[in-house]
Amino acid sequence: MLRIENLEKFYPTGDHALKSVHLEIPQGQVLALIGPSGAGKSTLIRCVNRLVEPTSGSVFLGDLELTHLGSSDLRHARSRMGMIFQEYALVERLSVMENVLSGRLGYVGFWRSFFRQFPQSDIDEAFELLERVGLDHMADKRADELSGGQRQRVGICRALIQNPDLLLVDEPTASLDPKTSRQIMRLICELCEERQLAAIINIHDVLLAQMFARRIVGLQHGTIVYDGPPEDLNPQVLTQIYGEEDWEATIEKVKDEDQELDSELVDNVTKLKPVS
Amino acid sequence: MPVRELADKKIWQRRTTRMQFAAWFGWLLGVAIFVYCWRLISEKTIWFFVQDAPQQAADMAERMVPPKWSYMEQLWIPVWDTINIATLGTLIAIIIAVPVAFCAARNTTPSRTLVRPVALFIIVSSRSINSLIWALMLVTLIGPGVLAGVIAIGLRSIGFCAKLLYEAIEEIDHSQVEAIIATGARRSQQLSFGIVPQILPAFAGISVFRWDINIRESTVLGLVGAGGIGLQLDASISTLAWTQVSLILLVILATVIVSEWVSARIRHAII
């Protein structure tokens, strides 16, 4: 689905943010990209939809090479990639509905979008998505009235209404509390599964990454230093990615929390049963 | 170094000794210049005239009361003109200021090397000339009347509105725009969905604030023949009709109070 070859990025300041990165993601795979701050995680996903221009290398979305597209082709390609942001990046003064519908801007002409005359099919889809994330009663609220978790749900709806082939997710849980973080990660992973979406999730929380992704890629100083299943993350690997630290505790904790999480899930299911 | 060691204790001061002296010297210099200027002005003032200023003021105040209320029927139309000059002038200014502001803001300008300097020049030249001077020039160009006043107010306000607006544009949260770009929106849509909602409160505030200022400015434009209540004021002063002058001043005061109240209400409603 997505193939990154030889991707290089130099910033004008001289930072060598990405060093010959190779990465291939098949359809339907959720990949967690971990690494310390400044490792180039954010740069990598922004080079995919060219919010940051890569210096050299190529990025293929399906068969389409993205790095040399002209502006109108690039817009079309961007509409096939949904993006979810760290600080939600909702347009604060627009309503929840307008924020969700802004995901359709790549498909709707200027005047229709200016007068908010979106096709009924888009509006139906927006309501369905809001219902799916449990926010359909909030459609008329302004985005800045929502809590962090609710805003991120709206952000997810905005990305999904694009009907994308790929999700680019930049630190979705960095501004959320631990419980909401898990709910958001679970929601993203479930939705990717339902829609067979490929996703790259930047995340600095190793625990969360191990809990939800079936494939982990470790980035350090712009180079991929680990690519494998979450079970194979061991203290050596983590030391290689993040540097020297006592990692045993982190890994043990993940195992405990996994069990905890399972029982939590069971609880939820049993709670839901009488209702259905 | 602000931190010194004295008998095993670290002593922290805001400034080093040298900076302390420099600060004192700066103050000394300021006071010296102030005293010198005071003396200069004092030498060029004819104190004989200043001495009887209180009597003169009392005399003028006496001649001003009671205001000639009957003159009011001749003032309604000039007041209406004054408000129209301010409103239309502000409207013209806003229409021109919006594109100028987008050209002047670093993050939205089509070209930083060509378009931005031109936009900044428009802003500076409009701001550097007072509306009274604009009016003076326009009266000679297009003749006396309300039109000259409207254009003068408009020209003066372009710079003000455009400057505040382009600063607001530069201060927007870029991540919101980035999110809109990432959806594949075209540039016009990035503008209307990503930027416009963010600057709308600033835009409304600036427009109402400028309208409020323009009401006050347009009351004097008549002094140079550009319409409005200033025309009557000028005529009354030159015929020494002080009871009319006092009425006009009261009317101006009332107009300004009403405009302040209206603009406060509007700003409160929008923001």
Interface residues (C-beta under 8 A of the other chain):
Chain A: N49 L51 R75 H76 A77 R78 S79 R80 M81 G82 M83 F85 E87 A89 L90 V91 E92 R93 L94 E98 S102 G103 R104 L105 G106 Y107 F110 S113 F114 G155 R158 Q162 L168
Chain B: D173 S175 Q176 E178 A179 I180 I181 A182 T183 G184 A185 R186 S188 Q189 S192 F193 G194 P197 Q198 L200 P201
